[in-house]
Amino acid sequence: MDPNTKKFLNDLLERLKKIDYVRPEDIPNIDLYMDQITTFMDSQLASSKRHGEDKILTKTMINNYAKNDLLPPPQKKKYTREHVLTLIFIYYMKNILSISDIQSILNPITDKYFGKHEDYGLEDIYKEVFGLEHQQTLNIMKDLAKKFNTAMQTFPDASGEDAELLRNFSFICMLCYDVYVKKTIIEKMIDYTAENKGKSKADA
């Protein structure tokens, strides 16, 4: 592997290491107004931005989520810790899933656990799910390095600019296919759950 390629891979892995989730203990224990929510999310998820001027969350986005029944309504224009947790779930899902698919996944969770603490609260669920992130990040980093090395072995007869262009294209295509397969699996799980729910209602 030439020095430039090695540096590119190392830079990718370093960037991946910096991607973090919002820890529950970092969420304020007081209810927040809309402006405070957007500021908090922007600061906590800054490492996820593609460009420095990008916004993690805007007022328009929050209003749209509420309008589409993804986010329970605020109380007197204030948002609780559970609102913040719900917005974080939405943030990670919205880049690959449609609004209707996010509704299918998230609404059963918020309907049953938002504002309720008998067995599981939304914070308990959040901690359990995102507690897996460290190992998941390590697995992704290993898989990323493997895919990159595979892509760098393609087009062995190409040289110079042709080799760089074609191998980068190979790497991007491998990543796109990986996302495509995982998105397909998620959609199939959503459809399967919806079908089973429909059958249960019909049998009742």
DRENLUMMAR-435837 format. One record per atom (N, C-alpha, C): x, y, z. Coordinates in steps of 0.2 Angstrom, whole numbers, plus 5000, padded with zeros to 4 digits. Example, Ala and Ser with C-alpha at 12.3 -4.5 7.8 and 13.67 -1.06 7.14 Angstrom:
506649725039;506249785039;506649845039;506449895035;506849955036;506450005039;
! end
This chain:
500449945000;500050005000;500450065000;500350114995;500750174995;500650215000;501150265002;501050305008;500350355008;500150375002;499550415001;498950375003;498950315000;498350275001;498350255009;498850245012;498950225019;498650285023;498850345021;498650405025;497950415024;497650405018;496950405017;496550365022;496750295022;496450255026;496450265033;497050285036;497150305043;496650365044;496650415040;496250475041;495450455042;495250405037;494550385038;494450345044;494950305047;494850275053;494850325059;495250375059;495250425064;494550465064;494350475058;493650515058;493150465061;493150405060;492650355062;492650355070;493350355072;493350355080;493050415083;493050465080;492750525083;492050535083;491750485079;490950485079;490750455085;490350495089;490150465095;489350475096;489050445101;488350455102;488350505108;487750525109;487550575115;487450535121;487850545126;487750505132;487250535136;486750485139;486250515143;486450565149;486950555152;487250595157;487350665154;487450675148;487650745145;486950775143;486450745143;485750785142;485550815148;485450885147;485150925153;484550895157;484550895163;484050875168;483450915168;483450975164;482951015164;482551015157;481951035157;481651045150;481951095146;481951095140;482251135135;481751165130;481951235128;481551265123;481851245116;481451255111;481651235104;482451255103;482551325104;483251345102;483751305106;483651295112;484151255117;484251185114;483651155112;483751085109;484151085103;484051135098;484451135092;485251145094;485351195098;486051205100;486351145104;485951115108;486251055111;486451005106;485950985102;486150935097;486650955092;486751015090;487251035086;487951035089;487951045096;488651035099;488850965100;488350925102;488450855104;488650815098;488350825092;488450785086;488850825081;489250865083;489650905078;490150865074;490350805077;490850765073;490450725067;489850725067;489450695062;489350735056;489550805057;489350845051;489850835045;489650845039;490050835033;490450895032;490050955033;490351025032;490251065038;490651105040;490651145046;489951185047;489751205042;489151245042;488451205042;488551145042;487951105042;487551105048;486951095048;486551095055;486351025056;486351005062;486150935064;485450935064;485150985067;484450995068;484151065068;483651075064;483351145064;482651145067;482351205068;481651205070;481151175065;481351185059;480851165054;480851085054;481451055055;481450985056;481050955062;481150985067;480750965074;480050975072;479851035070;479151045068;478850985063;479250965058;479050915054;478950845057;479450835062;479350775065;478750765069;478550825073;477950825077;477350815072;477350855067;476850855062;476650785059;477250745058;477150675056;477150625061;476950645067;476850605073;477450555075;478050585073;478650555075;478950575082;478750635084;478950665090;478350685094;478250655100;477750675105;477750755106;477150785106;477150865107;477450885113;477750945113;478150975119;477550995124;477751005130;477351025136;477551105137;477051145135;477151215136;477751245132;477851215126;478451235122;479051215124;479051165129;479651135132;479751065130;480351045129;480550975128;480950935133;480750875135;481050835140;481650805138;481950765142;482550725140;482350675135;481650645136;481450595132;481350625125;481150685124;481150715118;481750715114;482350735118;482950735115;483150665113;483050615117;483250545115;482850525109;482250545108;481850525102;482150555096;482350625097;482650655091;483350625089;483650595094;484350565092;484150505088;483650465090;483550405086;483350425079;482950475079;482650505072;483250525068;483750555071;484350585068;484750525064;484850475068;485250415065;484850375059;484150375060;483750345055;483650385049;483550445049;483250485044;483750485037;484350475038;484750475032;484650415028;484350365030;484350305026;483550275025;483150305030;482450275030;481950335028;481350315026;480850365024;480550375031;480150435031;479750455037;479250395039;478950365034;478450315036;478750255039;479450235036;479750185039;480050195046;480250255047;480450275054;479850275059;479250295057;478650295061;478550215063;478550175058;478450105059;478950075065;479550105065;480050075070;479950115076;479850175076;479950215082;479250225086;478750235082;478050245086;477850195091;477950125089;477850075094;478250085101;478850115100;479250125106;479050185110;478950235106;478750295110;478050295113;477550255109;476850245112;476950205118;477350155119;477350115125;477850135130;478350175128;478850195134;478950265135;478750305131;478850385132;478450405138;478850435143;478450455149;478250405153;478450345152;478250285157;478850255159;478850235166;479450205169;479350145173;478850105171;478650045175;479149995174;479249975168;479749915166;480349945163;480249975157;480750015154;480550085152;480950135153;480850195151;481250205144;481150265141;481450275135;482250285136;482450305141;483150315143;483450245144;483150195147;483350135148;483550095141;483050105136;483150085130;483650115126;483750175127;484250215123;484950185126;485050185133;485650155136;485850095133;485350045133;485449975131;485749975123;485350015119;485550005112;486150045110;486250105113;486950135111;487550115115;487350075120;487950045124;488349995120;488049975114;488349925110;488849965105;488850035105;489150075100;489850065099;490250055105;490950045105;491149985101;490849925103;491049865099;490849875092;490249905091;490049915084;490549955080;490750005083;491250045079;491950015078;492149975082;492749935081;492649885075;492049855075;491849805070;491849835063;491549895063;491449935057;492149955054;492649975059;493249995057;493649945054;493649885057;493949825054;493649805047;493049805046;492649795040;492849845035;492949915037;493149965032;493849955030;494249935034;494949925032;495049865027;494649815028;494649755024;494349775017;493849815017;493549835010;494049875007;494349925010;494749965007;495349935004;495649885008;496249845005;496049804999;495449774999;495149734993;495049784987;494849844988;494749894983;495349914980;495849914984;496549944982;496849884978;496649824978;496949774974;496549764967;496049804966;495649794959;496049834954;495949824948;496249854942;496949854942;497249794943;498049784944;498449814938;498149814932;498549844927;498449914926;498049954930;497950024929;498550054933;498750114931;499250154934;499150224935;499450264939;499350334940;498650354942;498450404938;497750434939;497250384938;497350344933;496850294931;496750244937;497250224940;497250174946;496850204952;497050264953;496750304959;495950314958;495750334952;495050344950;494650274951;494950224948;494550164947;494550124954;495050134958;495050094964;494650134969;494650204969;494250244973;493450224972;493350214965;492650194963;492450134966;492950084965;492850014968;492650014975;493050054979;492850064986;492250094988;492050144984;491350174985;490850134983;490850094978;490350044976;490249994981;490849964984;490749914989;490449944995;490550004997;490250035003;489450045001;489350064995;488650074993;488250014993;488549964991;488249894991;488049874998;488549885003;488449865010;487849905013;487849965011;487250005014;486649985011;486649965004;486049945001;485749875004;486249835005;486049765008;485749775015;486049825019;485749835026;485149865026;485049915021;484449955021;483849905019;484049855014;483549805012;483249765018;483749745022;483649705028;483149745032;483349805034;482849845038;482149855035;482149865029;481449875026;481049805026;481449745025;481049685025;480849675033;481249695038;481049685045;480449725046;480449785044;479849835045;479249805041;479249775035;478649745032;478449685035;478949645038;478749585041;478349595048;478649645051;478249665057;477549695056;477549735051;476849755049;476349705047;476649655043;476149595041;475949555047;476449545052;476249505058;475749545062;475849605062;475349655066;474649645063;474649655056;474049645053;473649585054;474049525054;473749465055;473449455062;473849485067;473649475074;472949515075;472849575072;472249615072;471649575069;471849535063;471349505060;471049445064;471549415067;471449355071;471049365078;471049435080;470849455086;470049455086;
! end
